[in-house]
Amino acid sequence: MGFFRTMLNNNQRKSRPLTKKSTLSPRPVYPTVEENIHYLKEALFHTDDLVRQAVSIPGYTAEFLFMYTMCEQRKIREEILQPISDNKDGELEQILISMRANKHDDLEKVVDLVVKGNAVLFIDGIEECFVIEVKSDHARNVAEPNNERVVEGSHEGFVECISINLQLVRKHIENRNLVVKRYKLGNETKIETVIVYLQNLANPKLIDEVDRRIQNIDADNISTSEFIEEYIEDKSFSPFPQLLHTERPDRVIGNLLEGRVALLAEGSPTALIMPATFFAFYQSPDDYSFRSLQGSFIRFIRMFSFVIAIGLPAYYIAVVSYHFEVIPQELLLPIKSSIEHIPFPPILEALFMELTIELLREAGIRLPGPVGQTIGIVGGLVIGDAVVKAGLVSNAMIIVVALTAIASFVVPSHEMSASVRMLRFPVMVAASLFGFIGIVFSLMIILIHLCRLESFGTPYFAPAAPFRLKDWKDAIIRLPQWMLKQRPKDPAPQKRNTQSHPVKEEQRNDK
């Protein structure tokens, strides 16, 4: 039992002291160009993409280095060569100002800057070097994310460039309280990571906890935000995601205004929002684009899909195997005639069809677009019809599996959808062994786990457990905006009120 307790309770890392990462001692700039260039070449192990080029500055011997794989030739011409040629008779200080060069006196820092796509200029007799940003930008255009499409509202999505993503956030929150805190993660990759929060709303304890967990990461390979998630989440072995993934700036902005913290990483278009609750994964920006009645109806349908996706196959297995008495008399004979010639028990039928659906889904993702659509049609029509005619699966099971698959894809979050699809298998096994009792016990275990789970100190199943009636205004249903007078309590924001002077209904209708 001690082994399983150690494996499953991975909160032990919270008390682990921060790792002291080795740092290189500063190296002052040499007075000659040759010595500086030799040092940088040695530090970069004489890599072949490091280029040195001499420049003509009146009265000085100067050369600059850059990595051609990381730098853009147009920027080198415009930022370095053109200012020098335009100021041949000017003072050195004037030339450096026109180049927008930054002074540095530590060669170790300069090595890191060169690797990131900067050019470094050395001048004989000057014990300082000058760094010019000429990094090549290959960011794709801002477009709507394919996995988070909406009918109405913004169609902007994050890209792989962190500066563009921060611009998309700041464009909508022009507020001095918006804070960006930077980190360098990965001993080898050194990926740039930021957390974003509103200083006047986010709980200081939450900010400190997020900062502590990020600072505690000590790994060579940190390349995406998903890597970071596994280091900072509370329970790595929980089937439920504890950080909300999104590629939509409007969703990040909405959560920041509720007092949450967002994490962005260079090279990843996905933002991580913390803390997250179970109900947040079933909310979509479309809920706020529609009127409250339509938005509440659609959100309720999504929540109901969670019950269908987990419980419908298990319910069918339990009914067919143990509880025929619950089937209406009109359906008893059709279902009996459908399954009486099937050679396999219902659990094997369900496992065969569910695994087939998962295989088809994975194949459709990996194949090119047109071929993936063909695979879906072939799987849905040809294979489904063939297995029924062959007498391997009943017609009722095909309907149950189809409804289950549709319900699992209704979830706006891909991570929660994967969790739901995974959880239905143990519930199906429990139903095949113990009938309705097995379903009840398995669902009780899932519910207990949801009630005990936390995300950065926030109850994961809030506002259901602990029960907070005021926060139900924007949980399963969504009331009109003028009635949402307070922020949710689960992120413990510094300010709960969202309206300085809440408008009463009679005042709104007063003409």
N, C-alpha and C positions, 0 to 999 in steps of 0.2 A: 504493500500500500504506500510505503514511503517513496518508492520509485515513481509511482503514478502521480503522487501528490507533488513531487518535485517537477515532473514533466509538465503537468497541467497548470500549476500555479507559477507562472513565469513572471509574477510581480516581484520576485526576488531581486531583479535587476534594479529596482527603484532605490534600494539602499546601497548600491554599488558606488564607490567613489569615482569621481571623474578621472578618466584616463589622462595621464600626462603624455602628450605627444611630443616627440623629439623635434627640435627646431635647429636649423643650422645657424652658426654664429655669423654676425654681419661681416661682410667683406668690403672694405673701402675701395673706392674707384682708384685705379692706378693713374699716374700722371701721363702715361704714354698710351697712344691708341693701340699699339701692337700688344701690349701687356693685357689690356682689357679684352681685346678680341680673342687672344689666346685663352684667357680665363673662361670666357663664355663658351668657346668651342670645346674646352675640356669639360665644362659643366654639362654640356649637351651632348657629350660623347661623339663629337665630330659628325653629327647627323647631316646627311646630304641635302636636306631641304633648308639648311641655314645658309643664307646668302649675305655676303658682305659687299658693299659698294662705296666707292670713294665719291666725295662731293667736294666742290670747289668753293671754299669760303675764303675771301681775301684775308691774307695774313695768318691763316690757320691751316693745319693738316687735319682733315676730318674724314671719318668713315661711319657708315651706319650699317647695322645688321638687322635682318628680319627673316622670318620663316615664310617662304613663298607659298607653302601649303595653307597658311593661316591668314595671309595678308592679301589685300586687293591692290593690283597694280595701278588702278586708277587713283586710289587714295594716296599711294606712294608718290605719284606724279603731282597730285594736287596739294598734298599736305607737306611734302618734303622738297621735292625737286623744284617745283614752281615758285615757292616762296624764296628759295635761295637764288634762283636765277633773276627774280624780280628785285632783289635787294643786294645786288653785287657790290654796290658802293656804300651800303648801309653798315651800321654798327652791328656787332654780334648779338647784342641784346634785342635789337629791333628784328633781326632775322629769326631769333628764337620765339619772339612773341608772335610773329606772322605764321610760324610753324605750329603754334599752340603746343609747345613742348613743355613737359613737366620735368623738373629737376629731381634727380635721385643720386644718393651717395652710397647706396648699398648694392653691390653686384648680385648678391643672393636674391634680393627682391626683383632685380632687373631680369634675372633668368626666368622667374615665374611670369613676368610681364611679357617677355619675348615669346614664351610658349603659348600665351593667350592671344597672340596676334598683334603685338605692338612692335614698332621699330625703335631701336635704340641708337642714338647718335653719340659718338665719342669724338672729342676734340683734344688734340695734343696740348699739354700744358695745363689743362683744366681738370681738377680732381672731382668732377661731377659729370654725370651723363644725362642725356635728355631723351625722354621717352615720348614717342608720338603714336597716337592710336590710329592704326591703319587696318584694323581687323576686317576681314571679309565677312559680309552679312549675306546669309542665304536663307533668310526667313521666308516661309510661305505666307501667302496672303491670308488676312483674317477672314474666316468663313464659318458658317454654322457647323457645329460638331455633328458628325453622322449618327452618333449614338445618343444624342440628346436633342432631337428635333422637337420643335414646338410649332403650333398652328399660328399663334399670334405672339407678339412681343419681339424682343431683340433677337437678331440672327447672327450676332457676333460670337466668336469662339476663341479660346486661347490657342496660341501657337507654341512652337518649341523655343522661342526667344523670350527670355525672362523679362527683358526691358520692355518689349511690346506688351506683354501680359500686365506688367505693373502700370503701363500707360493706360491700358483699357480699364483698370480699376480706378486709377486716379482721375480719369476723365469723368467718371460718374460720381466720385466722392471728392469734390474739391474742398477739402477740409484740412485744416492744420493739425487736427488730431490723428490723422491717418499716419501710422508709423510703419516703416519698413526696417526690419532687422535682418542683417546679412550673416551668412555662415559659409564656410568652406568645408565640405564634407567629402570623405574618401581620401585616405592617405595617398593613394595613387591617382585617382581621378580628379580630386579637388574640384568637385562640382559646386557651382554657386547656388545657394539655397537661401530663400528669404521667408520670413513669417510676416504677415500683414495683419494689423489689428487697429482698432480705434482706441486711442489712449483713454478717452473719457467714457468709454462703454465697457471694454473688456475688463474682466476681473483680474487684478494684479496677481493673484495666486495662480490663476490659469496661465497667465503669461510666463510666470516664473517656472511653472511645471513643464510647459512646452519647451522653454529655453533649456531647462536642466536635462530633459530627455534627449534633445538634439545634441547638446554639448557632450553627452555621455556616449555618443556613437563613435566607435573606434573600429573602422573597417577599411580595407583597401579599395573595395569596389562599391561605390555609391554612384549609380548612373541615372536613376530616375526617382521620381517621388514615391513610386510604389516600393522601392527598396527601403526608403526612409520609413514608410508606414510600418513595416514589420519590426523596426527597431523601437518605435515609440508607442505602438498600440498597447493596450492593457493586457489582453488575453490573445496570444497568438494562435492558440489551439481552439478558440471559439469558432463555430461555423458562421457567426454573424460578423460582418464588417463593422469596425468601431470608428472608422473615419470616413467621412462622406467624400466620394470622388466626384468631381465635376469638371467639365471643360467650358462652362458658361460663365462669363464675367458677371451677368446679372444675378446668378445664383450665389456667387461669392459675395457680391455686394449686399444682397439681402441678409446673408448670415453674418457679415461683419457688422451690420446695423443692429443685429440682435445681441452683439457682444461676444461673438465667436472669433476664432483665430484661423487664418488661412495660411497654408504653406505652398509655396511655388518653388520649382527647381528648374534650372537651366536644362534644356533639351527635352523637357516633358511638357505636353500641353494640358496636363491634369493637375488641378489644385486639390489639396486635401483640406477639409474643413473639420475643425475640432472645437469642442466636443460634438459628437453626433448622437442622435437618438434613433430608435427603431422607426418612429413615424416619419422622420425626415427623409428616409429612403423612399417613401411612397408619395412624396410631394414633388410637384413639378412647377416650373414657371408658368405653365398654362393655367394652373389653378388661380393665379392672380391676374391673368389676362382676361379670363371670362368673368362674368358676374358671379356673385357669391353662390347662388343656387346651383348654377351649372358647374362651377368649380367644386362645390361640395359633393355633388352627385358623382362627378368623375373620380374624385379622390376616394369616395366610399366604394366605388367599383374596384379601384385598385386594392384597397384593403381587403375586400371580399375575395379578390383573386388570390391573396395569400392563403386563405383557408382552403380554397379549391385546389391550389397547386400542391399543398402538403397533404390534404386529407381525402380528396376524391378517389384516387386509386386505392388507398387503404380502405376506404369505406366500401368500395365495390368488392374488394377481396373479402372483407369480413362478411358482407351480406351474402355473397355467393357461397362462401365456405361454411358459415355458421348460422346465419340469421335470415333464412329465406322468409320467415314470417313477416318481416317488415316490408316486403315487396307487395305492392298493390295487386289484387287478384287479376286485373286486366293485363298487367305486365309479367305476371308469373310464367304463363305458358310461352310467350315469345322469348323471354330470357332463357327459360329451360331448354327450349328447342335450339337456341343459339349455342349453348355451351355443352349440351349432352354428348356431342360427338368429338369434343376437343380432348385430345389424349393427355394434356398437361394440366396440372392444378393451376388455379388462378394466379398464384404468386409467380409461377414461371412465365405465364402469359404476360403479366404486367412487367416483369423484369426484362423479358425479351423485347417488348415494344418500347419501353422507356429507354433502354440502352440503344435501340435502333434510332429513336428520335435524337438522342444525344450524339450518335455517330453522324447522322445526317446534318445536324446543326454544325458540328465541328468541321465536317467536310465542306459545307456551304461557306463557312468563314474563310477557310484556307484557300479555296479555289478562286480563280478570277470571277468577277461579277457575273457575266452572262452564264458561265459554266455553273457557278454556285446556284443561280436561279433554276437552271435545268435539273440539278441534283435535287433541289427541293421539290420540284414537280414530279420527278421520277419516284422519289421516296414517298411522297404523299399519295400519289395515285397508283402507280404500278405496284410497288412493294406492298402497300396497304391492301390493295385489292387481291394481290396474289396470295398473301398469307391467309386471308379469309377463305378464298376458294380452295386452298390446299388443306383447310381444316386444322390449321395450327393455332389460330387465334379467333376468338369469337367477335361478332359484329359489335356487341356491347363494349368489349374491351377496347376496340378501335375508337369508339366514341369517347370513352373515358380518357384514354391517353391523349386524344386530340384536344379535348377540353382542358386537360391538365397542362399540355404544352402551351396552349394559348394563354392560360392564366399566368404561367410562369414568365411569359414575355411581356406582360402588361406592366411589370415593375419598371419605373423610370431609371433605376440604378442597376447597372450590369452586375455589380458585386453582390447585391442582395438577390438578384435573379439567380445567380449561380448558387448561392447559399440555399435558396428555396428548393432548387432542383436537386441538390444533394441531400437535403433533409427528408425528402419524401421517401427515399429508399429504406432507411431504418423504420419509418412509420409503417411502410408496406410490410416489412418483415414481421413487426409486432402484430399487425392485423392478421397475418396468415397464421400466427401461432396462437393468439388468444382472442381473436375477434374484436368486438367493440371494447372489451377491457384493455386489450393491447393498445388500441388507438387512444383511449383516454389516458393511460399511463404515459405513453410516449409524448402526447401533447402536454401533459402536466410537467414532464421533465423539461421540455422545450420552454414552457412558460416560466418554470422556476429559474432556468438558466437566464432567460431574458430579464427577470426581476433582479437577479443577483449581479448581472453584468454591469460594468461601469465604463465610461469613456472619459478619461481625464477627470475623474472624481465625480462625474455627472451620472445619475441613474440612467441606464440605457433605455429602460421602458417608460421613462417619464413622458407625459404626465399621467399615465395609467398606474404606474407603481414607482414612486409614491403618487397617490391620486391627488391631482390638483385641478379642480373644476375650472378655474379661470383660464388655464392653459389649453383647455379643450376647444377654445374658440378657433384655434388654428392647428388642430391635430388631425382628427379623422374628417372633420368638416371645416369649412372656412366661412366665418361670418363676414359681413361687409367691413371694409377698411375702417369706417368711422367707428366701428365697435371694437376694433383691436387697439385698445387704449394702452395696453401694457405689453412689454416684451416678455417672451417666455422666461420662466424662472430657472430652467435647467442649466444655462451657461453662467448663471449668477451675475448678470450685468450690473454695472455700477448705477445705472439709471433704469428703472422699470418703465416709467411713463414714456409713451411715444408721442403724445399730444400734450402740448403745453396747456391748452384750454379745450378739453374734450367737448365736442358739440353734442348736445342732447337732441333726441329725435324730434321733439316738438320745435326746437330752434331750426333744425334743418328744413322742416316743412313749412316754416313760417314765411309768408309772402308779404 
